[in-house]
């Protein structure tokens, strides 16, 4: 009898200890939850006050963002049968943005890109990797992988352009898909930039073409100067936009740029120098009495590529376009919202004209479209129709008609 009572007491004691332990664990978990909640509540004001930006102290912060462009495209006679429209959905671009400040004068930028449904060998690639020494509005130094300071459409990138299809005029070496001279308009190097009132400048030295014709490992030299005749454009660094939707007031900016690389085109046995001269402008005016916003932009390029006939016949040639190219665009932002956004119809004309017959015939392209602006460059929908044979290489492609609808979102 005593033994049974002893066993029962021991059993009750074990159960009590277990209950106490479980209760303690529950309390500890609740305490941890309360601590985490308290930390989140502490951080939320810092994050909410600056979007996706975490403020560490007076000089240190980190921000994160993302961008997405996705489209549906239908090309006349583009199906395998050759007599009906091709129909394709595609993710044109998917980016992650990471920026930070470590010191009053020291910042960093790291961005990734996943282009064309990530079907390349490298699914996700480094877009930008920049260490920024920013001392004043007049003098700053960026080092790493970055945009070369050339023409406006390069410095816009796809997300800050006026039209959806910016890149069908002859482009510079860093935009060729081979990546031999950079990629996505970027290259490894150093850029010094700044502004003196309405005059802005940027000068850079980059790797440029590596291998191939560049047997002496010559560098690429780039310089851009722009002047704001009316209001000064406000963008990060030396970047640009092709429309501010009237929010920046009256804009009229003209810029000139030059790029040069000795042995920047050709092959290892047939080298040639490459030089580009560029002029671009942007005019934007909000019309009085809430009548909308008029935007006009244009660009003229002269490409001097010393490419021989022997080099052109070589499949390994990094052969740059030799000739002239230009485009002009005009847009009108309607004053009133329709639904959650405003329509911005536009028209664009592109023409590429090679020197001589080495690069074939001239080519051109028309684009008619409209943006539906929901939140500036951060959220918009686009519908456009293109007709022509112009391409980013400067060479004439197939003469096709195409329709596309796209969505752009970033934060």
N, C-alpha and C positions, 0 to 999 in steps of 0.2 A: 504493500500500500504506500509506504513512504517512498519506495523507489519510483512508483508511478507518478506520485506528486512531484518528485524531483525532476523527472523527465518533462512533465508538463510545464513546470516553472522554467526549465531551460529552453523549451520550445517557445514559450511566451517571450522570454528574454531575447531570443534570436529574432523573433518577429518584430519586437519593439525596436531593436537595433537597426533592422532592415528598413523599417518605416522611417526612423530618424535619418538614416543615410539617404534614402530616396527623397525625403523632404528637404534635406540639406542640398542635394544635387539640384532639385527643382529651384530652390532659392538661388543657388549659384548661377544656374542658367538664366534665371530671371534678372539677376544682377548684371550678368554679361549683356543681356538684351538691352537693359536700361543704359549701360555704358555705351554700347554701339549706337543706340538711338540718340543719346546725348551728343556723341561725336558727330553724327550726321546732322543734327540740328545746329551744331556749331559751324559745320562746313557749308550748309545750305545757303546762308546769306552771302558768303563769298562767291559760291558758284552762280547763284541766281542773279547776282548783281552784274555779272559780266558774261552771261551766256554760259558756254561750256568752258569756263575759265576758273581754275582753282588758284586763289591768291594765298601764297605761303607767308610772305611778310611784305614790307614796303617795297622791296626790290625784286623779289622772287615770285614767279608765277608760272603756271603751265596751262595751256589750252589745247583742246582736242576738238576736231571737227571731221566732217566727211562730205563727199560730193558724189553725185550719181547722175549720169546721162544715159537714158535708154530710149531706143527708137524702134519704130516699125517702118520698113522701107519696101516700096514696090517699084521695080524697074521694068520698063516696057521691053518686051521680048527677052527678058532676063531669065526665064525659066529654061530648064534643060531642053524642052521641045523647041525653043527658039522663036515661038510665035505666041507666047502669053507672058503675062507679068510674073516676075519672081516676087515672092512675098516672104519677108524675113523680119523676125524680131532680133534685136541685138542690144547688149550692154556696151555702149560706146566707151564709157569711162566709169570707173569706180575708184574713188580716192579716199585715203585717210590722211588728215592733216594733224600734225603735232608741232606746236610752237611753245617756246619757253623763254624765260629771262632768268639768268643766273646772277647778274650784276647790273648795275645801272647802265653800263656801257656794253654789256655782253649778252647776246641773245642767240637762239638757235631755231632752225626750222627743219623739220623732217616730214616729207610727204611721200606717199606711195601711190602707184598707179596700176590698175588692172584694166587693160584696154582690149576692145574687140572680143568680148566674152572670155578673156583670159586664155585664148587659144595659142598664144606664143609659147615658146619653150619655157620661159620664165613666167609663171602665172601672175605673180605680184612682183613688181619691180620698184626700185628706188627712183622716185621722181626728183625730189630735192633733198639735199643734205648739206645745210649751210650753217657755218659759224659766222655770226654777225657782230662786228665791232661797230657800234653806232654811237658816234661821239657828239654829233650836232647835225642840224639840217644841212650844213654846208659840206661836211666831210664824213664819209662812212666807208667801211671796208667789209665786203662779204667774201668768204672763201669756202670752197667745196664744190658741190654739184648744183648748178643753178641755171636759170635762163640767161642766155646771152643777150646783152642790151642792144637789140637790133631794131626791128620795126614793130609797129603797134600790134598787129595781129599775133605776132609771136609773144609779146608781153601781155596780151589779153589772156592767152590760153583759150581753150574752148569754152570756159565758164563765164567769161566777161566780154564776149563778143556781141556785136549788134545782130548779126545773122547767124543762122545755125551752121551753115557750111562755109566757114572761113577759109579752109585750107585746100582750095582748088586753084589758087594762083601759085606761080613758081615760088618754092620755098628754099630756105638756106640749108647748108650742109647738115646742121644739127637736127633737122627734121626729116632726114632720109631714114627709111625703115631699117637700113643695114646696121645702123649704130656705129659705123666706122668713124664718124666725126661728131659723136654725141647722139642724143635721142630726145624726142619730145621737145626740141628746141633748147635742151639743156646740154651742158658740158662741164667737165671739171676745170676749175680755174679760179681766178680772183677778179672781183669787180670793185672799183672805187666809184662811188656815186654821191650826189648831193644836189643842192639847189641854192641859188642866190636870187631870192624873191621869185620872179616868174620864170627865170631861166633854170632849167634842170639839165644835169649831165650825168653820164655813166660811161666809164671806160673799163674795158676788161681784157685780160689775157687768158687764153684757154688752150687746151690740148689740140683741139681741131682734129683734122684727119690724122689717124695713127696707122702706120704701115702703108702698104701700097705705094702711091706716088711720093709720100712724105719720107724719102730716104734719109734726109738730114734731120729729121725730128724737129721741123720748124713749128712754131706756135701760131695760133690764130689770134689776131688783134681786132678788137671791136670797139667802136665808139659811137655814142648817140648824144645829140644835143636837141632839146626841145624848148620852145618858148610859148608861154601862155599869154596870148594877146588880151584876153578878157579875164575871167576868173581863173584862178589856179586850180588845176586838177589835184585831187587829194587821193593818193593810193599808197599802199605799203611799198617802201623802197622805191625802185624805179619801174614798178609794174604799171600797167595801164588798164583802162576800160574803154569800150567804144560807145557806151551810152551810160548816162547817169539818170535817165528818165526825168530830166528836168530838175532834179534835186540839187545839182551843183550850180544852177543858174546859167548864165551865158558863158559858153565855152568856145574858144577858138584857139587851137593849139597846132603848131606846125613843128615838125621834127625832121632832122636829117641824121643819117647814120651811114657808117662805112664798116665793112668787114674785109680782112685780107689774110690770106695764108699763102706763103711761098710753097710751091709743090702741093697745093691743096686740091688738085684734080688730076686724073689720069691714072697711069699704072706705074709700077716700079721701074719700067724701062722707058716709058713715055710720060714724063712728068710735065705738069703745067701749073702756073699760078692761078689762084682764084681771087677775084675782088668783086665786091658787091657795093653799089651805091643806092641808098634808099631814101625816099622822101614820103612822109605820110602826114595827114592832117585830120583833125576832128572839129566839126562845128556842131554845136547844139544850142538851141534857143527855146526856152519856154515862151509860148505865144501869150500875149496879154489877154486879160479878161477870161482866164481859164479856158483857153482855146486849144490846149494840147501842147505837145512838144515836137519840134522838128529836129532831126538829127541827120547829118551828112558826114560821111567819112570817105577817104580815098587814099590810095598809095600808088607810087610809081617806083619801079625797080629796074636797075641796070646791072646785069650779071656779065662779068668779063671772065670767061673761063677759057684758058689757053689749052684746049683739048685737041690733040691731033687726030687725023683720020685713023691712024694705026691704033691709037688708044681706044677710040670709039668702037673699033672692030673687035676689041679684046673683051671677052665676057667678064673678066676680073676688074674691069675699069670702074673706078669711082668717078663717073663722068657727070660733072655739074652742068646744068643748063647754061647756055651761052646766048644771051639775047635780052629783050626787054619784056616787062610784064606790068600790068596795072589792074586795079579794080576801083570801082566807085559804088557806094551804097547810100541809100536814102531811106529814112523811116519817119513815120508820124505816129506818135503816141496819142491815142484818143483821150480826151479829158475826163470822160465819165466812166466809172466802173460799170461793168456788165457782169452781174453775179459777184464773184469774189476777186475779179481782176480787171485789167485794162488791156485792150487790144492795141498792138503796135505793128501795123502792116509795114512791109518794106520791099524794096527791089534792089537787086545787086547785079552788076555786070563785071565779068572778068575776061581779060585777054592776055594770052602769052604769045610773044612773037620772037622766034629764034633768029639769030644771025646766020645767014647762009642756009645751006640745005642739010648740014650735018645732023640737025635736030628735027628734021622734017618740016611739016607745015605749021602755020599759025593755028591757034585754037582759042575758043571762047566758050563762055557759059553764062546763062541767065538764071537768076534765082528770084522767084516770087514767093513771098511767104508772110506769115504773121506770127508774132510772139503774143502770148497771152500772159501778161505780167501779173503774178499773184503777190510776190514779195521781192521785187527787184531781181538781181541775179541769183537770189537764193531759191526762188521757186517760180518756175515758168513752164508753159507748155508751148510747143511750136508746131506749126504746119507749114510745109514748103513744097514747092515744085521747082525742079531744076531741068534745064535743057541745054546740052552742049557737050563738048569734048575736052575741056580744059582739065588739067590735073596738077597736083603739087610738084611733079617733076619738071613741069614746063613743057613736056612733050604732049602732043595730041593723043588722047585716048579714043575710046569708042564714043561715037556721038549718040547719046542716050537721053531719054526722058525718064524722070523718076519723081515719085511722090514719097514724102516721109512725114511722119508725125513723131515728135519727141517730147520727153519730159526731163526737166533738169531740176535737181534739188540739192541744196547744200546748207550746212549750218556750221 
